[in-house]
C-alpha cells in the first residue's frame, strides 16, 4: 500500500472515529466546542512551531560559513525547495528535525552530536530526509491528525466525566440511553485515535526515507546513518519533550512490542530494510 494512500486512509479513519463518537455520545455542541478548541490549539502550534520548537531546544542559527548550511543549500536545490533556515542544537545526542508551516517558512535543525557522529555521506541522507518532510508538508499532515485526535480525546474526557456525574448522553438505534456503549467509546476512542495518529507519523517517516534516497541518489548513506544514530542514541538519549518526539529523525524514546503501536517512528531495522528494497 502506498504511503500517500495509507496516510489518506488513516486520516479518513480518524475523521470517521470523530463522527462516530459524536453520534454515539449525542453531544454535538460539545463536539463542536472541542473541535474548535483543538483547531486553535494545534494550528496555533503549527503556525508558530518553528519559533517555539527551536527555542525549546536552544537552537542557534548558522550561516553559509557552516558546513551544515552549505550542505542544506545544495540538497535543497537538488530537491527543488526554497532554502530553509539552518540551526544547530547544543546537545550531544545525535538527532535532527525539520519544522515550519510550509516550504517557504521552514527550518532544519541538527544536534552537535549528529554532526560529530556522521560522515558527509551519512549526514547528507539525514538532511535529505528532513527536506523530504518539508516537501511533503508533513508538519501540516501531522497537525491535522493531531487536531482530530485531540478532539476525540477531549470529547471522550467530557463523556467520562458525564458518566461519573450521571449526565449520560449515549443513544442506541432506538434513541434510548446507552451508558455502557458511551463508557466503552469514551475509554477506547482515545486509544484508537492515538494509534491511528502514530500510524500516520510512521507512514510519513517511510515516505521521507524513500524521498531522501531519491534526493541524494542513493539509500546507503541514510541507511548507515540510521544504524549509527540508533546505536548512539541509546547510549546518549535526547532529553526531548514527548510532544515533539515525532519531529525527530529518530524517536528519542525506545519502544518495542505493544509500545511500538504508540511509537511515532517505525523500528530502525524496518526502516533500513524498506530503504534498501529494490525500487
C-alpha positions in Angstrom: 0.0 0.0 0.0 1.5 3.4 -1.0 2.3 5.7 1.9 0.2 8.6 0.4 -2.8 6.3 0.1 -2.2 4.9 3.6 -1.9 8.4 5.1 -5.2 9.4 3.4 -6.9 6.2 4.7 -5.7 6.8 8.2 -6.9 10.4 8.2 -10.3 9.2 7.0 -10.4 6.6 9.8 -9.6 9.4 12.3 -12.4 11.5 10.9 -14.8 8.6 10.9 -13.9 7.9 14.6 -14.6 11.5 15.4 -18.0 11.4 13.8 -18.8 8.1 15.4 -18.1 9.3 18.9 -20.1 12.4 18.3 -23.1 10.4 17.1 -22.9 7.9 19.9 -22.5 10.4 22.7 -25.1 12.8 21.2 -23.1 15.8 22.3 -22.9 17.7 19.1 -22.4 21.0 20.7 -19.7 19.6 22.9 -18.1 18.0 19.9 -18.1 21.4 18.1 -16.6 23.2 21.0 -13.9 20.6 21.4 -13.2 20.6 17.6 -12.8 24.4 17.5 -10.6 24.3 20.6 -8.4 21.6 19.1 -8.1 23.6 15.8 -7.0 26.7 17.7 -4.5 24.8 19.8 -3.0 22.6 17.1 -2.9 25.1 14.2 -1.6 27.8 16.6 1.2 25.3 17.3 1.5 24.6 13.6 1.8 28.3 12.6 4.4 29.1 15.3 6.1 25.7 15.5 9.4 26.8 14.1 9.9 29.6 16.7 8.5 27.5 19.7 10.4 24.3 19.0 13.7 25.9 18.1 13.6 28.0 21.2 12.7 24.9 23.3 15.9 23.1 22.2 18.1 26.3 22.4 18.9 26.0 18.7 21.3 28.6 17.2 21.0 29.7 13.6 24.1 29.2 11.4 25.1 30.9 8.2 26.9 29.9 4.9 30.2 29.6 6.8 28.9 26.4 8.5 29.2 23.1 6.6 25.6 22.2 7.6 24.3 25.3 5.9 26.3 24.6 2.8 25.1 21.0 2.6 21.5 22.0 3.2 21.7 24.6 0.5 23.0 22.1 -2.0 20.4 19.4 -1.1 17.5 22.0 -1.1 18.5 22.9 -4.6 18.5 19.2 -5.7 15.1 18.8 -4.0 13.6 21.9 -5.7 12.9 23.6 -2.4 13.5 27.1 -1.1 16.5 27.4 1.2 15.3 26.7 4.8 16.9 28.3 7.8 19.6 26.1 9.4 20.1 25.6 13.1 22.4 23.6 15.4 21.2 22.3 18.7 23.7 22.2 21.6 23.1 18.5 22.6 25.4 15.5 22.5 22.6 13.1 21.5 22.5 12.5 17.7 19.3 13.7 16.1 17.7 16.2 13.7 14.3 17.6 12.7 12.6 19.9 10.3 9.9 22.4 11.2 8.0 25.3 9.7 4.5 25.9 8.4 5.4 25.4 4.7 8.4 25.1 2.4 8.8 28.9 2.2 8.9 29.1 6.0 10.9 26.1 7.0 13.9 25.3 9.2 16.2 22.3 9.5 18.0 21.7 12.9 20.7 19.1 13.8 22.3 18.4 17.1 26.0 18.8 17.7 26.0 15.1 18.4 24.9 14.1 15.0 27.4 16.5 13.3 30.2 14.7 15.2 28.9 11.2 14.7 28.1 11.1 11.0 30.4 11.4 7.9 29.5 13.6 5.0 27.6 10.9 3.1 25.5 9.9 6.1 24.7 13.5 7.1 23.5 14.1 3.6 21.0 11.3 3.9 19.7 12.8 7.2 19.3 16.3 5.8 17.7 15.0 2.7 15.2 13.1 4.9 14.3 16.4 6.7 13.9 18.2 3.4 11.6 15.5 2.3 9.4 16.2 5.3 9.3 19.8 4.2 8.5 18.9 0.6 5.7 16.5 1.7 4.2 19.1 4.1 4.3 16.5 6.8 4.1 19.2 9.5 0.6 20.2 8.2 -0.4 16.5 7.9 0.7 15.9 11.5 -1.3 19.0 12.7 -4.5 17.7 11.0 -4.0 14.3 12.6 -3.3 15.9 16.0 -6.4 18.1 15.7 -8.7 15.2 15.1 -7.0 13.0 17.8 -7.1 15.9 20.3 -10.8 16.5 19.6 -11.6 12.8 20.2 -9.7 12.8 23.4 -11.4 15.9 24.7 -14.9 14.7 23.9 -14.1 11.3 25.4 -12.9 13.0 28.6 -16.1 15.0 28.7 -18.1 11.8 28.3 -16.2 10.1 31.1 -17.0 13.0 33.4 -20.6 12.9 32.3 -20.7 9.2 33.1 -19.2 9.8 36.6 -21.7 12.5 37.4 -24.7 10.9 35.8 -25.1 13.2 32.7 -25.2 10.2 30.3 -26.0 11.1 26.7 -25.2 8.0 24.7 -28.1 6.7 22.5 -28.7 3.5 20.7 -30.5 3.0 17.4 -33.9 3.4 19.1 -32.9 6.6 20.8 -32.7 5.1 24.2 -29.9 5.9 26.6 -26.9 3.5 26.2 -24.5 4.3 29.1 -22.3 1.2 28.6 -21.7 1.9 24.9 -20.9 5.5 25.8 -18.4 4.5 28.5 -16.8 1.9 26.2 -16.4 4.5 23.5 -15.1 7.1 26.0 -12.3 4.6 27.0 -11.5 3.0 23.7 -11.8 6.0 21.3 -8.7 7.9 22.7 -6.6 4.7 22.4 -7.7 4.2 18.8 -7.1 7.8 18.0 -3.6 7.7 19.4 -2.8 4.5 17.5 -4.1 6.0 14.2 -2.2 9.3 14.8 1.1 7.3 15.5 0.5 5.2 12.4 0.2 8.3 10.2 3.5 9.5 11.7 5.2 6.2 10.9 3.9 6.2 7.4 5.4 9.7 6.8 8.8 8.5 8.1 8.9 5.7 5.5 7.9 8.2 2.8 10.6 10.7 3.9 13.2 7.9 3.9 12.4 6.9 0.3 12.3 10.5 -0.9 15.7 11.2 0.8 17.3 8.4 -1.2 15.9 10.0 -4.4 17.2 13.4 -3.5 20.7 12.2 -2.7 20.7 9.5 -5.4 21.4 6.5 -3.1 19.8 5.0 0.0 23.1 3.8 1.6 24.1 7.0 3.3 20.8 7.3 5.2 20.7 3.6 6.0 24.2 3.8 7.6 23.2 7.0 9.4 20.1 5.3 10.9 22.2 2.5 12.2 24.7 4.8 13.8 22.0 7.2 15.3 20.0 4.3 16.7 23.1 2.8 18.5 24.4 6.2 19.7 21.0 7.5 20.9 20.7 4.5 23.2 24.0 5.5 24.9 23.3 9.2 24.9 19.5 9.8 24.9 18.0 13.1 24.0 16.1 15.0 26.7 13.2 15.7 24.4 9.6 16.9 25.1 7.3 14.0 24.2 5.0 16.4 22.3 7.9 17.0 19.8 9.2 13.4 19.6 7.5 12.8 16.2 9.6 15.6 14.6 13.0 14.0 15.1 14.6 11.6 12.6 14.9 9.1 15.4 12.4 8.8 18.2 14.1 9.9 21.5 12.3 7.2 23.4 12.7 3.5 22.8 9.6 1.2 22.4 9.1 -2.4 21.4 6.2 -4.9 21.4 2.9 -3.2 22.3 4.7 0.1 22.9 5.7 0.2 19.3 2.0 0.6 18.3 2.1 4.0 20.1 5.5 4.9 18.6 5.9 7.9 16.3 8.6 6.1 14.3 8.9 2.6 12.8 11.6 0.3 14.1 15.0 1.2 12.7 15.7 -2.2 11.3 12.3 -2.0 9.4 13.2 1.5 8.0 16.5 0.3 6.8 15.0 -2.8 5.2 12.4 -0.8 3.3 15.0 1.8 2.3 17.3 -0.8 0.8 14.5 -2.7 -1.1 14.8 -2.5 -4.9 12.5 0.1 -6.4 
